[in-house]
């Protein structure tokens, strides 16, 4: 069983062999908040944008990390970090 999720070099779906189910798949990607998202949120908050503007980084997909999953067994295969 894998304990650490390997890093992916791209945020785009990739073709790979799933180590859990053994199928050749094209990964399904989903955007999740990462370190960059939280740092930008804290930075905007510190600049005085306290009326909800600090949550804007959570709405921009280009600022979030990307999780690659197997479409067959739903296990997480890779993780692409923005920062």
N, CA, C and O of each residue as an XYZ file, in Angstrom:
332
protein
N       0.844     -1.177      0.000
C       0.000      0.000      0.000
C       0.891      1.243      0.000
O       1.908      1.286      0.693
N       0.505      2.243     -0.775
C       1.262      3.489     -0.866
C       0.902      4.411      0.294
O      -0.265      4.518      0.671
N       1.909      5.074      0.856
C       1.656      6.004      1.951
C       1.823      7.449      1.513
O       1.257      8.346      2.137
N       2.586      7.696      0.457
C       2.834      9.046     -0.017
C       2.367      9.167     -1.456
O       2.647      8.298     -2.281
N       1.656     10.243     -1.756
C       1.157     10.462     -3.105
C       2.239     11.164     -3.911
O       2.706     12.227     -3.502
N       2.656     10.600     -5.053
C       3.694     11.242     -5.872
C       3.207     12.560     -6.466
O       2.008     12.777     -6.639
N       4.164     13.434     -6.773
C       3.840     14.716     -7.376
C       3.706     14.556     -8.882
O       4.433     13.781     -9.502
N       2.777     15.291     -9.457
C       2.609     15.336    -10.912
C       3.218     16.636    -11.422
O       3.239     17.637    -10.706
N       3.707     16.623    -12.641
C       4.326     17.819    -13.215
C       3.314     18.733    -13.884
O       3.645     19.866    -14.233
N       2.111     18.271    -14.065
C       1.107     19.045    -14.788
C      -0.229     19.007    -14.066
O      -0.512     18.094    -13.290
N      -1.039     20.012    -14.339
C      -2.384     20.057    -13.787
C      -3.388     19.414    -14.745
O      -4.558     19.249    -14.400
N      -2.937     19.054    -15.935
C      -3.808     18.421    -16.920
C      -3.926     16.926    -16.643
O      -3.012     16.344    -16.060
N      -5.034     16.282    -17.047
C      -5.165     14.836    -16.880
C      -4.052     14.102    -17.628
O      -3.649     14.511    -18.717
N      -3.563     13.023    -17.037
C      -2.478     12.257    -17.647
C      -2.870     10.791    -17.736
O      -3.697     10.307    -16.963
N      -2.266     10.092    -18.689
C      -2.510      8.662    -18.837
C      -1.489      7.910    -18.001
O      -0.295      8.202    -18.063
N      -1.952      6.947    -17.223
C      -1.078      6.178    -16.351
C      -1.705      4.818    -16.059
O      -2.862      4.569    -16.398
N      -0.940      3.958    -15.437
C      -1.460      2.673    -14.964
C      -1.701      2.813    -13.467
O      -0.777      3.128    -12.716
N      -2.912      2.586    -13.036
C      -3.265      2.723    -11.626
C      -2.622      1.587    -10.825
O      -2.836      0.416    -11.140
N      -1.840      1.917     -9.796
C      -1.212      0.867     -8.992
C      -2.205      0.130     -8.079
O      -1.862     -0.907     -7.512
N      -3.409      0.646     -7.935
C      -4.398      0.028     -7.065
C      -5.275     -0.981     -7.802
O      -5.510     -2.083     -7.307
N      -5.769     -0.595     -9.008
C      -6.657     -1.510     -9.737
C      -6.001     -2.115    -10.972
O      -6.541     -3.064    -11.541
N      -4.846     -1.593    -11.408
C      -4.114     -2.154    -12.532
C      -4.608     -1.745    -13.902
O      -4.085     -2.228    -14.906
N      -5.595     -0.872    -13.977
C      -6.128     -0.424    -15.267
C      -5.310      0.726    -15.828
O      -4.749      1.529    -15.082
N      -5.247      0.796    -17.161
C      -4.660      1.959    -17.815
C      -5.757      3.010    -17.903
O      -6.791      2.787    -18.533
N      -5.530      4.156    -17.268
C      -6.573      5.176    -17.146
C      -6.023      6.556    -17.501
O      -4.811      6.771    -17.525
N      -6.927      7.473    -17.772
C      -6.617      8.897    -17.847
C      -7.175      9.489    -16.568
O      -8.367      9.362    -16.287
N      -6.317     10.138    -15.791
C      -6.711     10.601    -14.470
C      -7.816     11.646    -14.531
O      -7.942     12.397    -15.498
N      -8.610     11.668    -13.470
C      -9.639     12.678    -13.280
C      -9.052     13.714    -12.333
O      -8.534     13.364    -11.273
N      -9.129     14.992    -12.710
C      -8.528     16.030    -11.885
C      -9.592     16.790    -11.110
O     -10.709     16.986    -11.590
N      -9.229     17.214     -9.905
C     -10.091     18.081     -9.102
C      -9.210     19.103     -8.407
O      -8.088     18.803     -7.999
N      -9.725     20.296     -8.280
C      -8.969     21.397     -7.691
C      -9.263     21.465     -6.195
O     -10.420     21.451     -5.773
N      -8.192     21.539     -5.400
C      -8.310     21.619     -3.941
C      -7.442     22.773     -3.436
O      -6.377     23.029     -3.997
N      -7.881     23.474     -2.386
C      -7.059     24.563     -1.843
C      -5.721     24.038     -1.334
O      -5.650     22.997     -0.680
N      -4.672     24.777     -1.648
C      -3.337     24.400     -1.212
C      -2.664     25.544     -0.479
O      -3.318     26.499     -0.059
N      -1.364     25.440     -0.331
C      -0.587     26.436      0.405
C      -0.688     27.809     -0.265
O      -0.871     28.816      0.420
N      -0.571     27.860     -1.591
C      -0.643     29.135     -2.291
C      -1.991     29.811     -2.068
O      -2.043     31.021     -1.848
N      -3.066     29.058     -2.120
C      -4.400     29.610     -1.907
C      -4.522     30.226     -0.525
O      -5.031     31.337     -0.378
N      -4.055     29.505      0.489
C      -4.149     30.001      1.859
C      -3.244     31.202      2.104
O      -3.622     32.120      2.831
N      -2.043     31.209      1.501
C      -1.150     32.360      1.658
C      -1.733     33.616      1.021
O      -1.639     34.701      1.594
N      -2.330     33.478     -0.148
C      -2.960     34.630     -0.792
C      -4.157     35.126      0.009
O      -4.367     36.333      0.126
N      -4.932     34.217      0.553
C      -6.064     34.595      1.395
C      -5.588     35.384      2.612
O      -6.157     36.427      2.936
N      -4.559     34.897      3.279
C      -4.017     35.590      4.454
C      -3.415     36.939      4.072
O      -3.571     37.913      4.809
N      -2.730     37.010      2.934
C      -2.139     38.261      2.482
C      -3.178     39.320      2.160
O      -3.011     40.485      2.520
N      -4.247     38.924      1.488
C      -5.322     39.862      1.175
C      -6.009     40.327      2.450
O      -6.373     41.497      2.568
N      -6.188     39.421      3.405
C      -6.798     39.778      4.680
C      -5.929     40.789      5.439
O      -6.440     41.737      6.034
N      -4.610     40.573      5.409
C      -3.694     41.472      6.103
C      -3.671     42.864      5.466
O      -3.372     43.849      6.140
N      -3.981     42.945      4.188
C      -4.017     44.235      3.508
C      -5.304     45.009      3.796
O      -5.467     46.142      3.343
N      -6.209     44.396      4.548
C      -7.415     45.108      4.959
C      -8.685     44.703      4.255
O      -9.735     45.291      4.517
N      -8.638     43.738      3.385
C      -9.852     43.284      2.698
C     -10.558     42.246      3.566
O     -10.377     41.043      3.381
N     -11.347     42.715      4.496
C     -11.961     41.814      5.479
C     -13.423     41.512      5.187
O     -14.037     40.750      5.934
N     -14.003     42.068      4.144
C     -15.423     41.874      3.864
C     -15.681     40.697      2.925
O     -16.658     40.709      2.176
N     -14.838     39.705      2.954
C     -15.012     38.524      2.113
C     -14.126     38.510      0.881
O     -14.033     37.490      0.198
N     -13.477     39.622      0.589
C     -12.594     39.671     -0.581
C     -11.396     38.733     -0.424
O     -10.806     38.299     -1.413
N     -11.046     38.426      0.817
C      -9.885     37.558      1.040
C     -10.157     36.117      0.592
O      -9.228     35.316      0.492
N     -11.424     35.785      0.323
C     -11.759     34.430     -0.109
C     -11.749     34.275     -1.627
O     -12.057     33.198     -2.137
N     -11.402     35.325     -2.350
C     -11.351     35.268     -3.815
C     -10.389     34.186     -4.319
O     -10.724     33.522     -5.300
N      -9.204     33.964     -3.704
C      -8.312     32.904     -4.207
C      -8.943     31.507     -4.209
O      -8.497     30.636     -4.957
N      -9.967     31.281     -3.389
C     -10.629     29.975     -3.367
C     -11.567     29.789     -4.555
O     -12.053     28.683     -4.789
N     -11.828     30.857     -5.308
C     -12.692     30.785     -6.488
C     -11.904     30.697     -7.790
O     -12.489     30.466     -8.848
N     -10.602     30.876     -7.728
C      -9.770     30.872     -8.928
C      -9.047     29.527     -9.032
O      -8.173     29.220     -8.221
N      -9.417     28.735    -10.032
C      -8.864     27.379    -10.170
C      -7.368     27.382    -10.430
O      -6.676     26.441    -10.043
N      -6.859     28.412    -11.071
C      -5.437     28.493    -11.389
C      -4.553     28.688    -10.166
O      -3.335     28.544    -10.263
N      -5.132     29.007     -9.030
C      -4.375     29.203     -7.797
C      -4.436     27.992     -6.865
O      -3.760     27.964     -5.837
N      -5.239     27.004     -7.221
C      -5.412     25.832     -6.360
C      -4.532     24.671     -6.797
O      -4.113     24.604     -7.952
N      -4.253     23.760     -5.875
C      -3.551     22.517     -6.188
C      -4.497     21.603     -6.959
O      -5.714     21.787     -6.926
N      -3.938     20.627     -7.645
C      -4.747     19.699     -8.440
C      -4.512     18.274     -7.956
O      -3.371     17.832     -7.821
N      -5.596     17.570     -7.698
C      -5.545     16.173     -7.266
C      -5.913     15.290     -8.456
O      -6.966     15.473     -9.066
N      -5.041     14.330     -8.787
C      -5.290     13.377     -9.877
C      -5.793     12.077     -9.258
O      -5.144     11.517     -8.374
N      -6.951     11.594     -9.719
C      -7.543     10.365     -9.183
C      -7.830      9.380    -10.301
O      -7.965      9.757    -11.465
N      -7.921      8.113     -9.926
C      -8.286      7.054    -10.867
C      -9.802      7.085    -11.064
O     -10.539      7.095    -10.078
N     -10.291      7.101    -12.315
C     -11.741      7.117    -12.538
C     -12.413      5.778    -12.224
O     -13.634      5.728    -12.073
N     -11.650      4.710    -12.126
C     -12.220      3.388    -11.868
C     -12.372      3.134    -10.370
O     -13.462      2.806     -9.901
N     -11.272      3.286     -9.617
C     -11.306      2.947     -8.186
C     -11.312      4.166     -7.262
O     -11.396      4.005     -6.045
N     -11.225      5.378     -7.810
C     -11.283      6.647     -7.087
C     -10.110      6.885     -6.130
O     -10.202      7.788     -5.298
N      -9.038      6.138     -6.204
C      -7.864      6.400     -5.369
C      -7.095      7.594     -5.926
O      -7.045      7.800     -7.138
N      -6.495      8.379     -5.029
C      -5.670      9.503     -5.459
C      -4.331      8.968     -5.933
O      -3.657      8.233     -5.211
N      -3.942      9.341     -7.165
C      -2.711      8.837     -7.754
C      -1.578      9.849     -7.695
O      -0.444      9.488     -7.380
N      -1.868     11.117     -7.994
C      -0.862     12.169     -8.032
C      -1.418     13.427     -7.405
O      -2.626     13.561     -7.205
N      -0.505     14.362     -7.091
C      -0.895     15.663     -6.547
C       0.011     16.717     -7.174
O       1.235     16.621     -7.087
N      -0.591     17.721     -7.806
C       0.172     18.821     -8.416
C       0.047     20.031     -7.511
O      -1.050     20.550     -7.303
N       1.180     20.482     -6.970
C       1.176     21.624     -6.052
C       1.617     22.880     -6.779
O       2.598     22.859     -7.522
N       0.908     23.960     -6.573
C       1.229     25.239     -7.212
C       2.425     25.914     -6.567
O       3.135     26.674     -7.225
N       2.657     25.651     -5.303
C       3.766     26.299     -4.601
C       4.674     25.260     -3.995
O       5.670     25.606     -3.360
